[in-house]
Amino acid sequence: MRFAFAIRELLFFGATGLAAISCSNELEVQLPASKNIPVVYSVLELHRDTLSVRVTKTFSGARSAFDNASVGDSIYYPTARVWLEKWNSNFRVNKAELTKTDLTTRLPGAFPSKPNWNYILVRSPETETFFTGSVLNQEYHLTVEIPGMPLIFAKTMAYPSSRLTLPRISGMINLFLNPLEFSWVSEAPYTELYFKMFYNDIYDDNTIERTISWREYHTMKPYDLSQDFVYGQDMMKRIAGQIKPDRLVKYRHVTGFQAVVVGIPSDLFDYRLMIQVQPPDQAGYLITNITNGIGLFTSMTLNAYDLNLDLKTKDSIMFGQYTRHLYFAYY
């Protein structure tokens, strides 16, 4: 009898001890302070003369994240090396090591304004094939070597620049030809048509250059002629919706107008879709296409075409029902 009672007491105290341990409010950190994860970001813009890759790292420590972020050693790998390769099917076209470069001073914020390390590849006779290509199958491979860590790898497709076929940009453009047809040819899986307007706000003692832009059309029909029909009143609504009235402005002056055709591969398109559904706290699925790291390696082509607006279009911007309150003038 006494033996059974002793067993019950032992079980009771054991269960009580287990409960006490389970209810402990001590947090055991699973990620050591020395552990970090490479973060790679690059959008290859083949329409430019420089390709850029950014390599940083996650960090943790006893201090505030804002304090750690202000220390350059907390966000960079000083001895990292970066290579870029271009492939056409099973044939390697070119390979080059990117140069570590301190780019323009970063805007004020949590991270230090200097240094601003990026790895770049500049267009030259030796690297020309990285920036050009008329065949569809253009695959780019990225490798990052950091001593003591697994090799980082990523790949993406890149496509030749899209070509605007209509309207002819050599003459004056009347945006009120209803409808005005815009058409372009692209080999990218996803293309977008943007419009961009440049103008000046003229004040009594100052002139400020400004720009507005909006996406007019997008399509997922590659290798085909894409077209969009633009109506003048819709164009005026887009302009009026983005420019705020300003009583201090004496008048405004249109200085330029562009049609912009953008082509992107499927990985960047998928990334955009995931960002749209990801919650504000970024919980859930990690959006990345980097092996042995996190981040994004993709590409984009952007072609801007200057459009010369005729007097009828400028007159509509000045006196039309949607934009006349914005004080645009010819001069």
Salt bridges, closest charged atoms under 4 A:
GLU45 OE1 - ARG48 NE 2.93
ASP49 OD1 - ARG123 NH1 3.43
GLU85 OE2 - ARG92 NH1 3.45
GLU85 OE2 - LYS95 NZ 3.73
GLU97 OE2 - ARG81 NE 2.90
ASP102 OD2 - LYS114 NZ 3.49
GLU128 OE2 - ARG123 NH2 2.89
GLU139 OE1 - HIS141 NE2 2.73
GLU192 OE2 - ARG215 NH1 3.16
GLU192 OE2 - ARG272 NH1 2.86
ASP201 OD2 - ARG210 NE 2.49
ASP201 OD1 - ARG252 NE 2.60
ASP204 OD1 - LYS250 NZ 3.93
GLU216 OE2 - ARG238 NH2 3.22
